[in-house]
Amino acid sequence: FPWAKFRRKKGGVKAHVLYDIEAQVPAFYTVTTASKHASTAMCSIHYEPNAYYIFDRAYDSFKELYRIHLTGSFFV
């Protein structure tokens, strides 16, 4: 992908997926370049009350984690 520049001779993409366990389908997904930080995708997600969200440590935006807390959801 020419739009997925990462380094001079490398390219890469990241897929950010929110999977709905009950419906067994992706509820949200986006694809970004590898150079974009993972936490930037968090602002696009619509959080539901009483839901659990599991992130790896790259998603370390405390502002967005606080927004999850305000909706009555939980994060790990």
N, CA, C and O atoms as CSV, one atom per row, in Angstrom:
chain,resi,resn,atom,element,x,y,z
A,1,PHE,N,N,0.826,-1.179,0.000
A,1,PHE,CA,C,0.000,0.000,0.000
A,1,PHE,C,C,0.874,1.247,0.000
A,1,PHE,O,O,1.643,1.440,0.942
A,2,PRO,N,N,0.790,2.077,-0.988
A,2,PRO,CA,C,1.619,3.279,-1.018
A,2,PRO,C,C,1.279,4.271,0.093
A,2,PRO,O,O,2.127,5.080,0.469
A,3,TRP,N,N,0.066,4.226,0.622
A,3,TRP,CA,C,-0.325,5.158,1.689
A,3,TRP,C,C,0.152,4.685,3.054
A,3,TRP,O,O,0.020,5.421,4.031
A,4,ALA,N,N,0.697,3.492,3.149
A,4,ALA,CA,C,1.079,2.915,4.439
A,4,ALA,C,C,2.570,3.047,4.714
A,4,ALA,O,O,3.204,2.092,5.163
A,5,LYS,N,N,3.128,4.202,4.453
A,5,LYS,CA,C,4.552,4.409,4.706
A,5,LYS,C,C,4.836,4.335,6.203
A,5,LYS,O,O,4.129,4.946,7.005
A,6,PHE,N,N,5.856,3.595,6.571
A,6,PHE,CA,C,6.262,3.471,7.969
A,6,PHE,C,C,7.695,3.964,8.141
A,6,PHE,O,O,7.967,4.836,8.966
A,7,ARG,N,N,8.585,3.411,7.373
A,7,ARG,CA,C,9.973,3.857,7.325
A,7,ARG,C,C,10.357,3.983,5.859
A,7,ARG,O,O,9.523,3.811,4.970
A,8,ARG,N,N,11.607,4.279,5.620
A,8,ARG,CA,C,12.018,4.513,4.235
A,8,ARG,C,C,11.790,3.301,3.336
A,8,ARG,O,O,11.355,3.441,2.193
A,9,LYS,N,N,12.085,2.119,3.854
A,9,LYS,CA,C,11.941,0.916,3.029
A,9,LYS,C,C,10.891,-0.040,3.564
A,9,LYS,O,O,10.771,-1.168,3.087
A,10,LYS,N,N,10.127,0.410,4.558
A,10,LYS,CA,C,9.100,-0.469,5.128
A,10,LYS,C,C,7.756,0.227,5.091
A,10,LYS,O,O,7.669,1.454,5.116
A,11,GLY,N,N,6.728,-0.569,5.032
A,11,GLY,CA,C,5.367,-0.069,5.139
A,11,GLY,C,C,4.601,-0.969,6.079
A,11,GLY,O,O,5.037,-2.082,6.373
A,12,GLY,N,N,3.479,-0.504,6.546
A,12,GLY,CA,C,2.693,-1.344,7.447
A,12,GLY,C,C,1.331,-0.761,7.715
A,12,GLY,O,O,1.113,0.440,7.551
A,13,VAL,N,N,0.416,-1.609,8.126
A,13,VAL,CA,C,-0.932,-1.185,8.477
A,13,VAL,C,C,-1.298,-1.787,9.831
A,13,VAL,O,O,-0.750,-2.812,10.238
A,14,LYS,N,N,-2.232,-1.135,10.518
A,14,LYS,CA,C,-2.777,-1.649,11.767
A,14,LYS,C,C,-4.285,-1.772,11.601
A,14,LYS,O,O,-4.938,-0.881,11.058
A,15,ALA,N,N,-4.817,-2.864,12.067
A,15,ALA,CA,C,-6.267,-3.060,12.069
A,15,ALA,C,C,-6.752,-2.945,13.513
A,15,ALA,O,O,-6.326,-3.718,14.372
A,16,HIS,N,N,-7.625,-2.001,13.781
A,16,HIS,CA,C,-8.215,-1.804,15.103
A,16,HIS,C,C,-9.633,-2.352,15.027
A,16,HIS,O,O,-10.465,-1.840,14.278
A,17,VAL,N,N,-9.905,-3.401,15.811
A,17,VAL,CA,C,-11.183,-4.101,15.720
A,17,VAL,C,C,-11.820,-4.198,17.097
A,17,VAL,O,O,-11.170,-4.584,18.068
A,18,LEU,N,N,-13.100,-3.844,17.171
A,18,LEU,CA,C,-13.908,-4.031,18.373
A,18,LEU,C,C,-14.898,-5.142,18.044
A,18,LEU,O,O,-15.754,-4.985,17.173
A,19,TYR,N,N,-14.774,-6.257,18.741
A,19,TYR,CA,C,-15.565,-7.450,18.434
A,19,TYR,C,C,-16.717,-7.579,19.421
A,19,TYR,O,O,-16.503,-7.559,20.634
A,20,ASP,N,N,-17.935,-7.711,18.909
A,20,ASP,CA,C,-19.125,-7.920,19.728
A,20,ASP,C,C,-19.281,-9.417,19.957
A,20,ASP,O,O,-19.566,-10.170,19.026
A,21,ILE,N,N,-19.092,-9.843,21.199
A,21,ILE,CA,C,-19.122,-11.275,21.512
A,21,ILE,C,C,-20.521,-11.858,21.349
A,21,ILE,O,O,-20.668,-12.975,20.853
A,22,GLU,N,N,-21.548,-11.121,21.758
A,22,GLU,CA,C,-22.917,-11.647,21.664
A,22,GLU,C,C,-23.360,-11.826,20.220
A,22,GLU,O,O,-23.928,-12.862,19.876
A,23,ALA,N,N,-23.112,-10.842,19.375
A,23,ALA,CA,C,-23.525,-10.932,17.971
A,23,ALA,C,C,-22.514,-11.689,17.123
A,23,ALA,O,O,-22.830,-12.103,16.008
A,24,GLN,N,N,-21.299,-11.876,17.639
A,24,GLN,CA,C,-20.204,-12.560,16.966
A,24,GLN,C,C,-19.845,-11.917,15.626
A,24,GLN,O,O,-19.593,-12.598,14.632
A,25,VAL,N,N,-19.830,-10.585,15.635
A,25,VAL,CA,C,-19.415,-9.808,14.469
A,25,VAL,C,C,-18.607,-8.602,14.950
A,25,VAL,O,O,-18.748,-8.194,16.103
A,26,PRO,N,N,-17.771,-8.028,14.100
A,26,PRO,CA,C,-17.081,-6.797,14.492
A,26,PRO,C,C,-18.078,-5.641,14.624
A,26,PRO,O,O,-18.891,-5.411,13.729
A,27,ALA,N,N,-18.011,-4.927,15.734
A,27,ALA,CA,C,-18.881,-3.776,15.951
A,27,ALA,C,C,-18.233,-2.494,15.447
A,27,ALA,O,O,-18.925,-1.526,15.129
A,28,PHE,N,N,-16.906,-2.488,15.373
A,28,PHE,CA,C,-16.157,-1.326,14.906
A,28,PHE,C,C,-14.839,-1.815,14.347
A,28,PHE,O,O,-14.226,-2.728,14.899
A,29,TYR,N,N,-14.403,-1.214,13.260
A,29,TYR,CA,C,-13.064,-1.505,12.755
A,29,TYR,C,C,-12.553,-0.299,11.976
A,29,TYR,O,O,-13.325,0.461,11.391
A,30,THR,N,N,-11.273,-0.151,11.984
A,30,THR,CA,C,-10.606,0.864,11.185
A,30,THR,C,C,-9.198,0.377,10.883
A,30,THR,O,O,-8.612,-0.389,11.648
A,31,VAL,N,N,-8.676,0.826,9.776
A,31,VAL,CA,C,-7.325,0.468,9.365
A,31,VAL,C,C,-6.520,1.758,9.278
A,31,VAL,O,O,-6.939,2.712,8.622
A,32,THR,N,N,-5.360,1.789,9.943
A,32,THR,CA,C,-4.495,2.958,9.919
A,32,THR,C,C,-3.089,2.552,9.497
A,32,THR,O,O,-2.759,1.368,9.433
A,33,THR,N,N,-2.278,3.550,9.214
A,33,THR,CA,C,-0.884,3.257,8.904
A,33,THR,C,C,-0.172,2.826,10.172
A,33,THR,O,O,-0.626,3.128,11.276
A,34,ALA,N,N,0.939,2.124,10.020
A,34,ALA,CA,C,1.681,1.630,11.178
A,34,ALA,C,C,2.331,2.765,11.965
A,34,ALA,O,O,2.640,2.602,13.145
A,35,SER,N,N,2.540,3.900,11.326
A,35,SER,CA,C,3.177,5.018,12.023
A,35,SER,C,C,2.208,5.775,12.927
A,35,SER,O,O,2.647,6.563,13.765
A,36,LYS,N,N,0.908,5.557,12.780
A,36,LYS,CA,C,-0.085,6.227,13.628
A,36,LYS,C,C,-0.195,5.484,14.958
A,36,LYS,O,O,-0.273,4.255,14.979
A,37,HIS,N,N,-0.202,6.224,16.064
A,37,HIS,CA,C,-0.254,5.599,17.381
A,37,HIS,C,C,-1.597,4.902,17.585
A,37,HIS,O,O,-2.626,5.380,17.108
A,38,ALA,N,N,-1.585,3.794,18.280
A,38,ALA,CA,C,-2.784,2.980,18.470
A,38,ALA,C,C,-3.873,3.712,19.240
A,38,ALA,O,O,-5.056,3.494,18.982
A,39,SER,N,N,-3.501,4.572,20.177
A,39,SER,CA,C,-4.510,5.242,20.997
A,39,SER,C,C,-5.337,6.264,20.217
A,39,SER,O,O,-6.374,6.710,20.709
A,40,THR,N,N,-4.906,6.641,19.021
A,40,THR,CA,C,-5.689,7.599,18.235
A,40,THR,C,C,-6.988,6.983,17.718
A,40,THR,O,O,-7.920,7.717,17.390
A,41,ALA,N,N,-7.071,5.678,17.640
A,41,ALA,CA,C,-8.298,5.027,17.172
A,41,ALA,C,C,-9.372,4.992,18.254
A,41,ALA,O,O,-10.543,4.763,17.951
A,42,MET,N,N,-8.990,5.217,19.513
A,42,MET,CA,C,-9.946,5.116,20.621
A,42,MET,C,C,-11.028,6.193,20.567
A,42,MET,O,O,-12.148,5.959,21.021
A,43,CYS,N,N,-10.716,7.360,20.024
A,43,CYS,CA,C,-11.701,8.444,20.005
A,43,CYS,C,C,-12.832,8.169,19.019
A,43,CYS,O,O,-13.872,8.825,19.088
A,44,SER,N,N,-12.660,7.231,18.116
A,44,SER,CA,C,-13.699,6.904,17.132
A,44,SER,C,C,-14.694,5.856,17.620
A,44,SER,O,O,-15.722,5.637,16.980
A,45,ILE,N,N,-14.405,5.216,18.729
A,45,ILE,CA,C,-15.244,4.127,19.229
A,45,ILE,C,C,-16.403,4.683,20.048
A,45,ILE,O,O,-16.217,5.568,20.884
A,46,HIS,N,N,-17.608,4.153,19.799
A,46,HIS,CA,C,-18.784,4.497,20.596
A,46,HIS,C,C,-18.895,3.456,21.711
A,46,HIS,O,O,-19.136,2.278,21.446
A,47,TYR,N,N,-18.720,3.893,22.950
A,47,TYR,CA,C,-18.725,2.977,24.093
A,47,TYR,C,C,-20.136,2.807,24.635
A,47,TYR,O,O,-20.900,3.768,24.718
A,48,GLU,N,N,-20.471,1.586,25.002
A,48,GLU,CA,C,-21.799,1.264,25.525
A,48,GLU,C,C,-21.723,1.050,27.035
A,48,GLU,O,O,-20.724,0.534,27.535
A,49,PRO,N,N,-22.765,1.439,27.761
A,49,PRO,CA,C,-22.772,1.232,29.220
A,49,PRO,C,C,-22.747,-0.254,29.578
A,49,PRO,O,O,-23.264,-1.095,28.843
A,50,ASN,N,N,-22.139,-0.554,30.711
A,50,ASN,CA,C,-22.059,-1.917,31.261
A,50,ASN,C,C,-21.347,-2.904,30.333
A,50,ASN,O,O,-21.628,-4.102,30.362
A,51,ALA,N,N,-20.441,-2.406,29.525
A,51,ALA,CA,C,-19.664,-3.272,28.633
A,51,ALA,C,C,-18.223,-3.352,29.134
A,51,ALA,O,O,-17.765,-2.479,29.871
A,52,TYR,N,N,-17.526,-4.389,28.732
A,52,TYR,CA,C,-16.125,-4.575,29.095
A,52,TYR,C,C,-15.279,-4.400,27.836
A,52,TYR,O,O,-15.594,-4.964,26.788
A,53,TYR,N,N,-14.206,-3.619,27.942
A,53,TYR,CA,C,-13.304,-3.366,26.839
A,53,TYR,C,C,-11.901,-3.784,27.253
A,53,TYR,O,O,-11.423,-3.418,28.327
A,54,ILE,N,N,-11.250,-4.553,26.392
A,54,ILE,CA,C,-9.905,-5.050,26.677
A,54,ILE,C,C,-8.953,-4.453,25.642
A,54,ILE,O,O,-9.132,-4.625,24.436
A,55,PHE,N,N,-7.940,-3.749,26.141
A,55,PHE,CA,C,-6.952,-3.110,25.285
A,55,PHE,C,C,-5.567,-3.620,25.651
A,55,PHE,O,O,-5.338,-4.051,26.781
A,56,ASP,N,N,-4.639,-3.571,24.691
A,56,ASP,CA,C,-3.253,-3.806,25.068
A,56,ASP,C,C,-2.661,-2.481,25.531
A,56,ASP,O,O,-3.331,-1.450,25.471
A,57,ARG,N,N,-1.433,-2.497,25.983
A,57,ARG,CA,C,-0.898,-1.298,26.620
A,57,ARG,C,C,-0.574,-0.171,25.641
A,57,ARG,O,O,-0.229,0.926,26.080
A,58,ALA,N,N,-0.671,-0.395,24.364
A,58,ALA,CA,C,-0.472,0.690,23.400
A,58,ALA,C,C,-1.620,1.697,23.458
A,58,ALA,O,O,-1.454,2.858,23.082
A,59,TYR,N,N,-2.775,1.250,23.926
A,59,TYR,CA,C,-3.934,2.135,24.053
A,59,TYR,C,C,-3.893,2.777,25.443
A,59,TYR,O,O,-4.680,2.421,26.320
A,60,ASP,N,N,-2.987,3.708,25.632
A,60,ASP,CA,C,-2.754,4.271,26.961
A,60,ASP,C,C,-3.228,5.721,27.091
A,60,ASP,O,O,-2.630,6.500,27.834
A,61,SER,N,N,-4.267,6.078,26.396
A,61,SER,CA,C,-4.804,7.426,26.481
A,61,SER,C,C,-5.717,7.511,27.713
A,61,SER,O,O,-6.830,6.987,27.709
A,62,PHE,N,N,-5.230,8.176,28.757
A,62,PHE,CA,C,-6.013,8.254,29.994
A,62,PHE,C,C,-7.290,9.060,29.809
A,62,PHE,O,O,-8.279,8.821,30.502
A,63,LYS,N,N,-7.279,10.005,28.891
A,63,LYS,CA,C,-8.483,10.774,28.587
A,63,LYS,C,C,-9.575,9.851,28.044
A,63,LYS,O,O,-10.733,9.958,28.449
A,64,GLU,N,N,-9.217,8.955,27.138
A,64,GLU,CA,C,-10.188,8.024,26.562
A,64,GLU,C,C,-10.598,6.945,27.570
A,64,GLU,O,O,-11.756,6.526,27.586
A,65,LEU,N,N,-9.666,6.495,28.404
A,65,LEU,CA,C,-10.022,5.523,29.436
A,65,LEU,C,C,-10.984,6.138,30.446
A,65,LEU,O,O,-11.873,5.453,30.952
A,66,TYR,N,N,-10.816,7.404,30.736
A,66,TYR,CA,C,-11.745,8.100,31.628
A,66,TYR,C,C,-13.117,8.231,30.968
A,66,TYR,O,O,-14.140,8.144,31.647
A,67,ARG,N,N,-13.147,8.439,29.660
A,67,ARG,CA,C,-14.427,8.512,28.930
A,67,ARG,C,C,-15.165,7.169,29.015
A,67,ARG,O,O,-16.391,7.146,29.113
A,68,ILE,N,N,-14.431,6.061,28.978
A,68,ILE,CA,C,-15.044,4.744,29.150
A,68,ILE,C,C,-15.638,4.631,30.550
A,68,ILE,O,O,-16.743,4.116,30.723
A,69,HIS,N,N,-14.907,5.108,31.537
A,69,HIS,CA,C,-15.381,5.086,32.921
A,69,HIS,C,C,-16.660,5.912,33.082
A,69,HIS,O,O,-17.573,5.500,33.798
A,70,LEU,N,N,-16.733,7.064,32.428
A,70,LEU,CA,C,-17.912,7.920,32.544
A,70,LEU,C,C,-19.163,7.322,31.918
A,70,LEU,O,O,-20.274,7.666,32.322
A,71,THR,N,N,-19.007,6.438,30.943
A,71,THR,CA,C,-20.173,5.797,30.329
A,71,THR,C,C,-20.690,4.629,31.161
A,71,THR,O,O,-21.717,4.038,30.825
A,72,GLY,N,N,-19.992,4.292,32.241
A,72,GLY,CA,C,-20.433,3.169,33.071
A,72,GLY,C,C,-19.904,1.836,32.569
A,72,GLY,O,O,-20.430,0.779,32.917
A,73,SER,N,N,-18.865,1.890,31.752
A,73,SER,CA,C,-18.242,0.679,31.216
A,73,SER,C,C,-16.977,0.367,31.999
A,73,SER,O,O,-16.586,1.115,32.895
A,74,PHE,N,N,-16.356,-0.726,31.657
A,74,PHE,CA,C,-15.151,-1.186,32.331
A,74,PHE,C,C,-14.075,-1.464,31.312
A,74,PHE,O,O,-14.381,-1.859,30.187
A,75,PHE,N,N,-12.809,-1.267,31.679
A,75,PHE,CA,C,-11.705,-1.543,30.759
A,75,PHE,C,C,-10.616,-2.308,31.495
A,75,PHE,O,O,-10.441,-2.174,32.706
A,76,VAL,N,N,-9.896,-3.109,30.733
A,76,VAL,CA,C,-8.778,-3.880,31.247
A,76,VAL,C,C,-7.587,-3.597,30.363
A,76,VAL,O,O,-6.505,-4.137,30.593
